[in-house]
Amino acid sequence: MFRNLIGPVQAWLLSQGQCVGCGMPLSEGSTRNKKDGSVLITCKCGRTYFKFGEKKYRRAKMSEISE
């Protein structure tokens, strides 16, 4: 039941370009370009995201961060 409540809120935050943990805009996070051309964004709270296009974000998996 808890996931049914939190999931849509997190999806809305990501669509607005904000971190799901602290609410900070992801445009203010530290960025790192990867070899495959994608952009890895790390928020001040430590959560890591991938940026696709202008305002599309998704959480990065642990296996994707270390590559």
N, C-alpha and C positions, 0 to 999 in steps of 0.2 A: 504494500500500500504506500509506503514511504517513497519508493521510486516513481510511482504514478503521480505523485505530487511534485517531486523535485525535477524530474526529467523535462517537462515542458518549460519550467522556469529557467533551467540551464540552457535549453535550446533557444529561448527568447534572448537571454543575455548574450549568447554567442552571435545571434543574428544582429544584435545591436553593437557588436564589437567590444564587449566587456568581459572581463574575467569572471568565471563562474564561482570563484572562491572569495575574492575581495571586492569585485565590482569595478576595479580600475579599468579605464579604457586600454585596450590592447595596443593601441598606437603609441602609448607611453612606455611599453615594455622594451626590454633589450632584444635586438634582432640579430640573427645569424643566418647567413646564406649557406645553404647546403650545396654539395657537389651536383646534385640532380636538378638544381635550379629553384627548389622550394625555399621558403622563408620560415625559419623557426623562431618563434617569439617566446621569451621567458618573462613572465609577470614578476612583480616584486615579491609576491607571495610564494613563488617557486613553481607554479603550474606552467606547463609548456604547451604551446599551441602551434599548429601549422596555419599559414595564411595562404589562401588560394584566391586569386583575383583581387578585386578591390576590397570587398567587405565579407569574405567567406572565411570562417575560421573553424577549426576542429581541434579537439584535444589530441596531443601526440601520445603515442604508446611508448612504453619504456624501451622497447626494442628499437624504435625509430630515433630516439634521442641519442643513444650511444653511437650510432653509425656515423 
